[in-house]
Amino acid sequence: MQDAFTRHWRGRPLQALFDSLIRSMPADDRGSLTPRMTADMIAYLLRANGAPAGDAQLPSDREALAALLFDEKP
């Protein structure tokens, strides 16, 4: 899974991942996640797929996420 995730999201803004998750999760109640829950899920997915940790909590604002790109290398 890590390779497919990394290939798909590498170099893309985190806003794209945020939008995808907020529309599709959870499968039994799509669109019910809050922006904070979605940002926490992104943080988990990034860490699980080798992205370096940041110094601050991942923002839950779409515009702020647009400025952040997924990069799995520290």
N, C-alpha and C positions, 0 to 999 in steps of 0.2 A: 504494500500500500504506500509506503513512504516514497518510493520512486515515482509512482504514478501521480501522487499528490504534488510532489516537488516539481515534476515536469509540467503539470497543468498550471500551477499557480506561480511558479518562479517568474519574477520580474513584473508581476501584475499588481495593481494596487489592492490593498486589503479591503477597500470599499467593494470590489467585485465579489470577494469571498463573503463579506458581510451581507451584501444584497442576496446572494445565492442562499445563504443559510437562513436569513430572516424570512425569506419567501417559502422555504421548503421544510423547515424544521419546526417542531417534531412532526414526523410523518402522520401521526394520528390527529394533529391539531395545527396544521400549517399556519404560520404567521403569528403564532401565539407567544413567541419568545420576545422578551424585552430587548432593547438595544444593548443594555448592560450584559444580559445573559448571552447574547450573540457575541459580543466582544470577548467575554470570558471563554466561550467555546473556541473562538479563533485563537486566542492565546494558547489554549490547550493544544489545538491542532498544530500550531506553529512549533511549539516546543517539542511535541511528539514527533515532528518531522524534521528536527535538526536546526530550526531557526535559532539564531542567537537571542538571548533575553535582552530586553531593554532595561533602562533605568527607571521607567515609570510604568504605571498601569496602562494597558492598551486603551485608547479612547473608544468610546461607544458612539461617537458622532461620525456620521457618514463622510462629511467634508474633511474631517481630520484624518480619517482612514484613507481618503483618496490620495493623500500626500505620502503614505507609507507603502513601500513595496515589499513583497515577500522575497527574502533572500536567505537561503538556507545556510550560507557560509558565515562563520563568525568573523 
